[in-house]
């Protein structure tokens, strides 16, 4: 067997052994985005946790960055207010 055929055979065997492995583009080295069959974009962390769903790829990237920053720094709750506390005032 000549060298070319041997290399091609080895290459085909390597690809056949792991067809599910492919290069993943990690954004900010912390998450990836992918398109679903329904043409929506999802983001997932390195541990596999699903994060954000969006209509476009750029919206998904921006939304995921915002979400992860808020989760890392803690969400600002100082401006929160109670709209309705569920209690009925007065005499019935």
Phi and psi restraints in degrees (range 20) as a CNS / XPLOR table:
assign (resid 1 and name C) (resid 2 and name N)
       (resid 2 and name CA) (resid 2 and name C) 1.0 -78.3 20.0 2
assign (resid 2 and name N) (resid 2 and name CA)
       (resid 2 and name C) (resid 3 and name N) 1.0 167.9 20.0 2
assign (resid 2 and name C) (resid 3 and name N)
       (resid 3 and name CA) (resid 3 and name C) 1.0 -63.0 20.0 2
assign (resid 3 and name N) (resid 3 and name CA)
       (resid 3 and name C) (resid 4 and name N) 1.0 -38.8 20.0 2
assign (resid 3 and name C) (resid 4 and name N)
       (resid 4 and name CA) (resid 4 and name C) 1.0 -62.8 20.0 2
assign (resid 4 and name N) (resid 4 and name CA)
       (resid 4 and name C) (resid 5 and name N) 1.0 -46.8 20.0 2
assign (resid 4 and name C) (resid 5 and name N)
       (resid 5 and name CA) (resid 5 and name C) 1.0 -65.0 20.0 2
assign (resid 5 and name N) (resid 5 and name CA)
       (resid 5 and name C) (resid 6 and name N) 1.0 -37.5 20.0 2
assign (resid 5 and name C) (resid 6 and name N)
       (resid 6 and name CA) (resid 6 and name C) 1.0 -64.6 20.0 2
assign (resid 6 and name N) (resid 6 and name CA)
       (resid 6 and name C) (resid 7 and name N) 1.0 -44.7 20.0 2
assign (resid 6 and name C) (resid 7 and name N)
       (resid 7 and name CA) (resid 7 and name C) 1.0 -64.8 20.0 2
assign (resid 7 and name N) (resid 7 and name CA)
       (resid 7 and name C) (resid 8 and name N) 1.0 -41.2 20.0 2
assign (resid 7 and name C) (resid 8 and name N)
       (resid 8 and name CA) (resid 8 and name C) 1.0 -64.7 20.0 2
assign (resid 8 and name N) (resid 8 and name CA)
       (resid 8 and name C) (resid 9 and name N) 1.0 -39.3 20.0 2
assign (resid 8 and name C) (resid 9 and name N)
       (resid 9 and name CA) (resid 9 and name C) 1.0 -65.2 20.0 2
assign (resid 9 and name N) (resid 9 and name CA)
       (resid 9 and name C) (resid 10 and name N) 1.0 -43.8 20.0 2
assign (resid 9 and name C) (resid 10 and name N)
       (resid 10 and name CA) (resid 10 and name C) 1.0 -63.4 20.0 2
assign (resid 10 and name N) (resid 10 and name CA)
       (resid 10 and name C) (resid 11 and name N) 1.0 -40.9 20.0 2
assign (resid 10 and name C) (resid 11 and name N)
       (resid 11 and name CA) (resid 11 and name C) 1.0 -63.4 20.0 2
assign (resid 11 and name N) (resid 11 and name CA)
       (resid 11 and name C) (resid 12 and name N) 1.0 -44.1 20.0 2
assign (resid 11 and name C) (resid 12 and name N)
       (resid 12 and name CA) (resid 12 and name C) 1.0 -65.2 20.0 2
assign (resid 12 and name N) (resid 12 and name CA)
       (resid 12 and name C) (resid 13 and name N) 1.0 -38.3 20.0 2
assign (resid 12 and name C) (resid 13 and name N)
       (resid 13 and name CA) (resid 13 and name C) 1.0 -66.9 20.0 2
assign (resid 13 and name N) (resid 13 and name CA)
       (resid 13 and name C) (resid 14 and name N) 1.0 -39.7 20.0 2
assign (resid 13 and name C) (resid 14 and name N)
       (resid 14 and name CA) (resid 14 and name C) 1.0 -63.7 20.0 2
assign (resid 14 and name N) (resid 14 and name CA)
       (resid 14 and name C) (resid 15 and name N) 1.0 -45.1 20.0 2
assign (resid 14 and name C) (resid 15 and name N)
       (resid 15 and name CA) (resid 15 and name C) 1.0 -66.5 20.0 2
assign (resid 15 and name N) (resid 15 and name CA)
       (resid 15 and name C) (resid 16 and name N) 1.0 -34.8 20.0 2
assign (resid 15 and name C) (resid 16 and name N)
       (resid 16 and name CA) (resid 16 and name C) 1.0 -72.6 20.0 2
assign (resid 16 and name N) (resid 16 and name CA)
       (resid 16 and name C) (resid 17 and name N) 1.0 -27.1 20.0 2
assign (resid 16 and name C) (resid 17 and name N)
       (resid 17 and name CA) (resid 17 and name C) 1.0 -70.0 20.0 2
assign (resid 17 and name N) (resid 17 and name CA)
       (resid 17 and name C) (resid 18 and name N) 1.0 -36.6 20.0 2
assign (resid 17 and name C) (resid 18 and name N)
       (resid 18 and name CA) (resid 18 and name C) 1.0 -133.0 20.0 2
assign (resid 18 and name N) (resid 18 and name CA)
       (resid 18 and name C) (resid 19 and name N) 1.0 69.4 20.0 2
assign (resid 18 and name C) (resid 19 and name N)
       (resid 19 and name CA) (resid 19 and name C) 1.0 -71.6 20.0 2
assign (resid 19 and name N) (resid 19 and name CA)
       (resid 19 and name C) (resid 20 and name N) 1.0 -22.8 20.0 2
assign (resid 19 and name C) (resid 20 and name N)
       (resid 20 and name CA) (resid 20 and name C) 1.0 -80.5 20.0 2
assign (resid 20 and name N) (resid 20 and name CA)
       (resid 20 and name C) (resid 21 and name N) 1.0 -12.3 20.0 2
assign (resid 20 and name C) (resid 21 and name N)
       (resid 21 and name CA) (resid 21 and name C) 1.0 -84.5 20.0 2
assign (resid 21 and name N) (resid 21 and name CA)
       (resid 21 and name C) (resid 22 and name N) 1.0 125.6 20.0 2
assign (resid 21 and name C) (resid 22 and name N)
       (resid 22 and name CA) (resid 22 and name C) 1.0 -144.9 20.0 2
assign (resid 22 and name N) (resid 22 and name CA)
       (resid 22 and name C) (resid 23 and name N) 1.0 162.9 20.0 2
assign (resid 22 and name C) (resid 23 and name N)
       (resid 23 and name CA) (resid 23 and name C) 1.0 -69.8 20.0 2
assign (resid 23 and name N) (resid 23 and name CA)
       (resid 23 and name C) (resid 24 and name N) 1.0 134.7 20.0 2
assign (resid 23 and name C) (resid 24 and name N)
       (resid 24 and name CA) (resid 24 and name C) 1.0 -114.8 20.0 2
assign (resid 24 and name N) (resid 24 and name CA)
       (resid 24 and name C) (resid 25 and name N) 1.0 133.3 20.0 2
assign (resid 24 and name C) (resid 25 and name N)
       (resid 25 and name CA) (resid 25 and name C) 1.0 -85.8 20.0 2
assign (resid 25 and name N) (resid 25 and name CA)
       (resid 25 and name C) (resid 26 and name N) 1.0 108.6 20.0 2
assign (resid 25 and name C) (resid 26 and name N)
       (resid 26 and name CA) (resid 26 and name C) 1.0 -87.5 20.0 2
assign (resid 26 and name N) (resid 26 and name CA)
       (resid 26 and name C) (resid 27 and name N) 1.0 125.9 20.0 2
assign (resid 26 and name C) (resid 27 and name N)
       (resid 27 and name CA) (resid 27 and name C) 1.0 -94.6 20.0 2
assign (resid 27 and name N) (resid 27 and name CA)
       (resid 27 and name C) (resid 28 and name N) 1.0 128.7 20.0 2
assign (resid 27 and name C) (resid 28 and name N)
       (resid 28 and name CA) (resid 28 and name C) 1.0 55.2 20.0 2
assign (resid 28 and name N) (resid 28 and name CA)
       (resid 28 and name C) (resid 29 and name N) 1.0 22.5 20.0 2
assign (resid 28 and name C) (resid 29 and name N)
       (resid 29 and name CA) (resid 29 and name C) 1.0 55.1 20.0 2
assign (resid 29 and name N) (resid 29 and name CA)
       (resid 29 and name C) (resid 30 and name N) 1.0 29.8 20.0 2
assign (resid 29 and name C) (resid 30 and name N)
       (resid 30 and name CA) (resid 30 and name C) 1.0 -139.0 20.0 2
assign (resid 30 and name N) (resid 30 and name CA)
       (resid 30 and name C) (resid 31 and name N) 1.0 -21.6 20.0 2
assign (resid 30 and name C) (resid 31 and name N)
       (resid 31 and name CA) (resid 31 and name C) 1.0 -150.9 20.0 2
assign (resid 31 and name N) (resid 31 and name CA)
       (resid 31 and name C) (resid 32 and name N) 1.0 165.4 20.0 2
assign (resid 31 and name C) (resid 32 and name N)
       (resid 32 and name CA) (resid 32 and name C) 1.0 -130.3 20.0 2
assign (resid 32 and name N) (resid 32 and name CA)
       (resid 32 and name C) (resid 33 and name N) 1.0 158.0 20.0 2
assign (resid 32 and name C) (resid 33 and name N)
       (resid 33 and name CA) (resid 33 and name C) 1.0 -121.9 20.0 2
assign (resid 33 and name N) (resid 33 and name CA)
       (resid 33 and name C) (resid 34 and name N) 1.0 150.0 20.0 2
assign (resid 33 and name C) (resid 34 and name N)
       (resid 34 and name CA) (resid 34 and name C) 1.0 -151.1 20.0 2
assign (resid 34 and name N) (resid 34 and name CA)
       (resid 34 and name C) (resid 35 and name N) 1.0 153.6 20.0 2
assign (resid 34 and name C) (resid 35 and name N)
       (resid 35 and name CA) (resid 35 and name C) 1.0 -96.4 20.0 2
assign (resid 35 and name N) (resid 35 and name CA)
       (resid 35 and name C) (resid 36 and name N) 1.0 138.2 20.0 2
assign (resid 35 and name C) (resid 36 and name N)
       (resid 36 and name CA) (resid 36 and name C) 1.0 -92.9 20.0 2
assign (resid 36 and name N) (resid 36 and name CA)
       (resid 36 and name C) (resid 37 and name N) 1.0 176.3 20.0 2
assign (resid 36 and name C) (resid 37 and name N)
       (resid 37 and name CA) (resid 37 and name C) 1.0 -67.3 20.0 2
assign (resid 37 and name N) (resid 37 and name CA)
       (resid 37 and name C) (resid 38 and name N) 1.0 -19.2 20.0 2
assign (resid 37 and name C) (resid 38 and name N)
       (resid 38 and name CA) (resid 38 and name C) 1.0 -93.9 20.0 2
assign (resid 38 and name N) (resid 38 and name CA)
       (resid 38 and name C) (resid 39 and name N) 1.0 13.1 20.0 2
assign (resid 38 and name C) (resid 39 and name N)
       (resid 39 and name CA) (resid 39 and name C) 1.0 66.0 20.0 2
assign (resid 39 and name N) (resid 39 and name CA)
       (resid 39 and name C) (resid 40 and name N) 1.0 26.0 20.0 2
assign (resid 39 and name C) (resid 40 and name N)
       (resid 40 and name CA) (resid 40 and name C) 1.0 -101.1 20.0 2
assign (resid 40 and name N) (resid 40 and name CA)
       (resid 40 and name C) (resid 41 and name N) 1.0 156.0 20.0 2
assign (resid 40 and name C) (resid 41 and name N)
       (resid 41 and name CA) (resid 41 and name C) 1.0 -108.0 20.0 2
assign (resid 41 and name N) (resid 41 and name CA)
       (resid 41 and name C) (resid 42 and name N) 1.0 132.8 20.0 2
assign (resid 41 and name C) (resid 42 and name N)
       (resid 42 and name CA) (resid 42 and name C) 1.0 -119.1 20.0 2
assign (resid 42 and name N) (resid 42 and name CA)
       (resid 42 and name C) (resid 43 and name N) 1.0 152.3 20.0 2
assign (resid 42 and name C) (resid 43 and name N)
       (resid 43 and name CA) (resid 43 and name C) 1.0 -120.5 20.0 2
assign (resid 43 and name N) (resid 43 and name CA)
       (resid 43 and name C) (resid 44 and name N) 1.0 148.9 20.0 2
assign (resid 43 and name C) (resid 44 and name N)
       (resid 44 and name CA) (resid 44 and name C) 1.0 -140.2 20.0 2
assign (resid 44 and name N) (resid 44 and name CA)
       (resid 44 and name C) (resid 45 and name N) 1.0 141.2 20.0 2
assign (resid 44 and name C) (resid 45 and name N)
       (resid 45 and name CA) (resid 45 and name C) 1.0 -76.8 20.0 2
assign (resid 45 and name N) (resid 45 and name CA)
       (resid 45 and name C) (resid 46 and name N) 1.0 172.0 20.0 2
assign (resid 45 and name C) (resid 46 and name N)
       (resid 46 and name CA) (resid 46 and name C) 1.0 -63.2 20.0 2
assign (resid 46 and name N) (resid 46 and name CA)
       (resid 46 and name C) (resid 47 and name N) 1.0 -28.1 20.0 2
assign (resid 46 and name C) (resid 47 and name N)
       (resid 47 and name CA) (resid 47 and name C) 1.0 -83.8 20.0 2
assign (resid 47 and name N) (resid 47 and name CA)
       (resid 47 and name C) (resid 48 and name N) 1.0 1.7 20.0 2
assign (resid 47 and name C) (resid 48 and name N)
       (resid 48 and name CA) (resid 48 and name C) 1.0 95.9 20.0 2
assign (resid 48 and name N) (resid 48 and name CA)
       (resid 48 and name C) (resid 49 and name N) 1.0 -3.3 20.0 2
assign (resid 48 and name C) (resid 49 and name N)
       (resid 49 and name CA) (resid 49 and name C) 1.0 -67.4 20.0 2
assign (resid 49 and name N) (resid 49 and name CA)
       (resid 49 and name C) (resid 50 and name N) 1.0 127.0 20.0 2
assign (resid 49 and name C) (resid 50 and name N)
       (resid 50 and name CA) (resid 50 and name C) 1.0 -75.0 20.0 2
assign (resid 50 and name N) (resid 50 and name CA)
       (resid 50 and name C) (resid 51 and name N) 1.0 135.8 20.0 2
assign (resid 50 and name C) (resid 51 and name N)
       (resid 51 and name CA) (resid 51 and name C) 1.0 -114.0 20.0 2
assign (resid 51 and name N) (resid 51 and name CA)
       (resid 51 and name C) (resid 52 and name N) 1.0 -65.6 20.0 2
assign (resid 51 and name C) (resid 52 and name N)
       (resid 52 and name CA) (resid 52 and name C) 1.0 -131.3 20.0 2
assign (resid 52 and name N) (resid 52 and name CA)
       (resid 52 and name C) (resid 53 and name N) 1.0 148.4 20.0 2
assign (resid 52 and name C) (resid 53 and name N)
       (resid 53 and name CA) (resid 53 and name C) 1.0 -122.0 20.0 2
assign (resid 53 and name N) (resid 53 and name CA)
       (resid 53 and name C) (resid 54 and name N) 1.0 135.8 20.0 2
assign (resid 53 and name C) (resid 54 and name N)
       (resid 54 and name CA) (resid 54 and name C) 1.0 -145.9 20.0 2
assign (resid 54 and name N) (resid 54 and name CA)
       (resid 54 and name C) (resid 55 and name N) 1.0 169.7 20.0 2
assign (resid 54 and name C) (resid 55 and name N)
       (resid 55 and name CA) (resid 55 and name C) 1.0 -82.3 20.0 2
assign (resid 55 and name N) (resid 55 and name CA)
       (resid 55 and name C) (resid 56 and name N) 1.0 -31.4 20.0 2
assign (resid 55 and name C) (resid 56 and name N)
       (resid 56 and name CA) (resid 56 and name C) 1.0 -124.9 20.0 2
assign (resid 56 and name N) (resid 56 and name CA)
       (resid 56 and name C) (resid 57 and name N) 1.0 162.9 20.0 2
assign (resid 56 and name C) (resid 57 and name N)
       (resid 57 and name CA) (resid 57 and name C) 1.0 -64.1 20.0 2
assign (resid 57 and name N) (resid 57 and name CA)
       (resid 57 and name C) (resid 58 and name N) 1.0 -44.6 20.0 2
assign (resid 57 and name C) (resid 58 and name N)
       (resid 58 and name CA) (resid 58 and name C) 1.0 -66.3 20.0 2
assign (resid 58 and name N) (resid 58 and name CA)
       (resid 58 and name C) (resid 59 and name N) 1.0 -38.5 20.0 2
assign (resid 58 and name C) (resid 59 and name N)
       (resid 59 and name CA) (resid 59 and name C) 1.0 -62.8 20.0 2
assign (resid 59 and name N) (resid 59 and name CA)
       (resid 59 and name C) (resid 60 and name N) 1.0 -38.0 20.0 2
assign (resid 59 and name C) (resid 60 and name N)
       (resid 60 and name CA) (resid 60 and name C) 1.0 -65.8 20.0 2
assign (resid 60 and name N) (resid 60 and name CA)
       (resid 60 and name C) (resid 61 and name N) 1.0 -43.3 20.0 2
assign (resid 60 and name C) (resid 61 and name N)
       (resid 61 and name CA) (resid 61 and name C) 1.0 -64.0 20.0 2
assign (resid 61 and name N) (resid 61 and name CA)
       (resid 61 and name C) (resid 62 and name N) 1.0 -49.0 20.0 2
assign (resid 61 and name C) (resid 62 and name N)
       (resid 62 and name CA) (resid 62 and name C) 1.0 -62.8 20.0 2
assign (resid 62 and name N) (resid 62 and name CA)
       (resid 62 and name C) (resid 63 and name N) 1.0 -44.2 20.0 2
assign (resid 62 and name C) (resid 63 and name N)
       (resid 63 and name CA) (resid 63 and name C) 1.0 -64.2 20.0 2
assign (resid 63 and name N) (resid 63 and name CA)
       (resid 63 and name C) (resid 64 and name N) 1.0 -38.0 20.0 2
assign (resid 63 and name C) (resid 64 and name N)
       (resid 64 and name CA) (resid 64 and name C) 1.0 -68.9 20.0 2
assign (resid 64 and name N) (resid 64 and name CA)
       (resid 64 and name C) (resid 65 and name N) 1.0 -41.0 20.0 2
assign (resid 64 and name C) (resid 65 and name N)
       (resid 65 and name CA) (resid 65 and name C) 1.0 -60.3 20.0 2
assign (resid 65 and name N) (resid 65 and name CA)
       (resid 65 and name C) (resid 66 and name N) 1.0 -44.6 20.0 2
assign (resid 65 and name C) (resid 66 and name N)
       (resid 66 and name CA) (resid 66 and name C) 1.0 -61.4 20.0 2
assign (resid 66 and name N) (resid 66 and name CA)
       (resid 66 and name C) (resid 67 and name N) 1.0 -45.6 20.0 2
assign (resid 66 and name C) (resid 67 and name N)
       (resid 67 and name CA) (resid 67 and name C) 1.0 -62.5 20.0 2
assign (resid 67 and name N) (resid 67 and name CA)
       (resid 67 and name C) (resid 68 and name N) 1.0 -47.0 20.0 2
assign (resid 67 and name C) (resid 68 and name N)
       (resid 68 and name CA) (resid 68 and name C) 1.0 -66.8 20.0 2
assign (resid 68 and name N) (resid 68 and name CA)
       (resid 68 and name C) (resid 69 and name N) 1.0 -35.8 20.0 2
assign (resid 68 and name C) (resid 69 and name N)
       (resid 69 and name CA) (resid 69 and name C) 1.0 -64.9 20.0 2
assign (resid 69 and name N) (resid 69 and name CA)
       (resid 69 and name C) (resid 70 and name N) 1.0 -44.8 20.0 2
assign (resid 69 and name C) (resid 70 and name N)
       (resid 70 and name CA) (resid 70 and name C) 1.0 -62.4 20.0 2
assign (resid 70 and name N) (resid 70 and name CA)
       (resid 70 and name C) (resid 71 and name N) 1.0 -39.9 20.0 2
assign (resid 70 and name C) (resid 71 and name N)
       (resid 71 and name CA) (resid 71 and name C) 1.0 -68.8 20.0 2
assign (resid 71 and name N) (resid 71 and name CA)
       (resid 71 and name C) (resid 72 and name N) 1.0 -35.9 20.0 2
assign (resid 71 and name C) (resid 72 and name N)
       (resid 72 and name CA) (resid 72 and name C) 1.0 -72.4 20.0 2
assign (resid 72 and name N) (resid 72 and name CA)
       (resid 72 and name C) (resid 73 and name N) 1.0 -44.2 20.0 2
assign (resid 72 and name C) (resid 73 and name N)
       (resid 73 and name CA) (resid 73 and name C) 1.0 -89.0 20.0 2
assign (resid 73 and name N) (resid 73 and name CA)
       (resid 73 and name C) (resid 74 and name N) 1.0 -11.7 20.0 2
assign (resid 73 and name C) (resid 74 and name N)
       (resid 74 and name CA) (resid 74 and name C) 1.0 90.7 20.0 2
assign (resid 74 and name N) (resid 74 and name CA)
       (resid 74 and name C) (resid 75 and name N) 1.0 134.1 20.0 2
assign (resid 74 and name C) (resid 75 and name N)
       (resid 75 and name CA) (resid 75 and name C) 1.0 -74.0 20.0 2
assign (resid 75 and name N) (resid 75 and name CA)
       (resid 75 and name C) (resid 76 and name N) 1.0 138.6 20.0 2
assign (resid 75 and name C) (resid 76 and name N)
       (resid 76 and name CA) (resid 76 and name C) 1.0 -76.1 20.0 2
assign (resid 76 and name N) (resid 76 and name CA)
       (resid 76 and name C) (resid 77 and name N) 1.0 112.5 20.0 2
assign (resid 76 and name C) (resid 77 and name N)
       (resid 77 and name CA) (resid 77 and name C) 1.0 -110.2 20.0 2
assign (resid 77 and name N) (resid 77 and name CA)
       (resid 77 and name C) (resid 78 and name N) 1.0 6.8 20.0 2
assign (resid 77 and name C) (resid 78 and name N)
       (resid 78 and name CA) (resid 78 and name C) 1.0 -69.9 20.0 2
assign (resid 78 and name N) (resid 78 and name CA)
       (resid 78 and name C) (resid 79 and name N) 1.0 -24.9 20.0 2
assign (resid 78 and name C) (resid 79 and name N)
       (resid 79 and name CA) (resid 79 and name C) 1.0 -94.4 20.0 2
assign (resid 79 and name N) (resid 79 and name CA)
       (resid 79 and name C) (resid 80 and name N) 1.0 5.9 20.0 2
assign (resid 79 and name C) (resid 80 and name N)
       (resid 80 and name CA) (resid 80 and name C) 1.0 -76.7 20.0 2
assign (resid 80 and name N) (resid 80 and name CA)
       (resid 80 and name C) (resid 81 and name N) 1.0 148.6 20.0 2
assign (resid 80 and name C) (resid 81 and name N)
       (resid 81 and name CA) (resid 81 and name C) 1.0 -140.3 20.0 2
assign (resid 81 and name N) (resid 81 and name CA)
       (resid 81 and name C) (resid 82 and name N) 1.0 154.5 20.0 2
assign (resid 81 and name C) (resid 82 and name N)
       (resid 82 and name CA) (resid 82 and name C) 1.0 -89.4 20.0 2
assign (resid 82 and name N) (resid 82 and name CA)
       (resid 82 and name C) (resid 83 and name N) 1.0 121.0 20.0 2
assign (resid 82 and name C) (resid 83 and name N)
       (resid 83 and name CA) (resid 83 and name C) 1.0 -84.6 20.0 2
assign (resid 83 and name N) (resid 83 and name CA)
       (resid 83 and name C) (resid 84 and name N) 1.0 -42.7 20.0 2
assign (resid 83 and name C) (resid 84 and name N)
       (resid 84 and name CA) (resid 84 and name C) 1.0 -145.7 20.0 2
assign (resid 84 and name N) (resid 84 and name CA)
       (resid 84 and name C) (resid 85 and name N) 1.0 122.2 20.0 2
assign (resid 84 and name C) (resid 85 and name N)
       (resid 85 and name CA) (resid 85 and name C) 1.0 -91.5 20.0 2
assign (resid 85 and name N) (resid 85 and name CA)
       (resid 85 and name C) (resid 86 and name N) 1.0 -3.8 20.0 2
assign (resid 85 and name C) (resid 86 and name N)
       (resid 86 and name CA) (resid 86 and name C) 1.0 86.3 20.0 2
assign (resid 86 and name N) (resid 86 and name CA)
       (resid 86 and name C) (resid 87 and name N) 1.0 3.3 20.0 2
assign (resid 86 and name C) (resid 87 and name N)
       (resid 87 and name CA) (resid 87 and name C) 1.0 -97.8 20.0 2
assign (resid 87 and name N) (resid 87 and name CA)
       (resid 87 and name C) (resid 88 and name N) 1.0 141.9 20.0 2
assign (resid 87 and name C) (resid 88 and name N)
       (resid 88 and name CA) (resid 88 and name C) 1.0 -95.0 20.0 2
assign (resid 88 and name N) (resid 88 and name CA)
       (resid 88 and name C) (resid 89 and name N) 1.0 120.8 20.0 2
assign (resid 88 and name C) (resid 89 and name N)
       (resid 89 and name CA) (resid 89 and name C) 1.0 -88.9 20.0 2
assign (resid 89 and name N) (resid 89 and name CA)
       (resid 89 and name C) (resid 90 and name N) 1.0 156.9 20.0 2
assign (resid 89 and name C) (resid 90 and name N)
       (resid 90 and name CA) (resid 90 and name C) 1.0 89.8 20.0 2
assign (resid 90 and name N) (resid 90 and name CA)
       (resid 90 and name C) (resid 91 and name N) 1.0 179.7 20.0 2
assign (resid 90 and name C) (resid 91 and name N)
       (resid 91 and name CA) (resid 91 and name C) 1.0 -99.7 20.0 2
assign (resid 91 and name N) (resid 91 and name CA)
       (resid 91 and name C) (resid 92 and name N) 1.0 135.0 20.0 2
